[in-house]
């Protein structure tokens, strides 16, 4: 039953008093919603890290462009210059002298060079070739190679199908394939002469570059 003697002024004050309280309640509600969303995103991120596979890789590649210094090419390759180089860039007709370490997005290392490797540029998987041709002598890059630019839907050794490959690559130097072949022929001739002059002596070391056969031990780079 409504009190017909209610004071209008008192009623207005009561309504006005509820206004700020409702506003505070809405702010608390929205804060709770925001915290819930952030908590859910953090949970999903943790689940992707634990689950692994293409879902985690896709999430990692989506986050990378927001990180400082990371750039994305038209093909989808993501890269970051860790140390600047100088001069020109290698081409498909060159042999590059490099050191590298390859990892999966979970941080596990699947391959690394024990010493500088002489690597024909055009013989790599598409993402590695593209990244290498962006570099200059003395530079060091980090490459994020999506599965489509790596091994695609086939697993290779410890590398799962459709896996994103993460490489830290240092480009020490590069020369044309023609000059590299001449260099190798000279080394072979020197070794042959050495064996002829001293048949009991051990073959001389070919130098500080890895022989082409050594490159076969780098499954994540070669085709």
Secondary structure, DSSP 8 states (H G I E B T S, - for coil): ---TT--HHHHHHHHHHHHHHHHHHHHHHHHHHHHHHHHHHHHHHHHHHHH-HHHHHHHHHHHHTTSTTEEE-TTS-EEEEEE--EEEE--TTEEEEEEEEEE-TTS-EEEE-SS-EEEEGGGB-HHHHHHHTT-EET-EEEEEE-GGGTTTTS-BTTB-TT--EEEEEEEEEEEEHHHHHHHHHHHHHHHHHHHHH-TTS------SS--GGGGGG-TTTB-
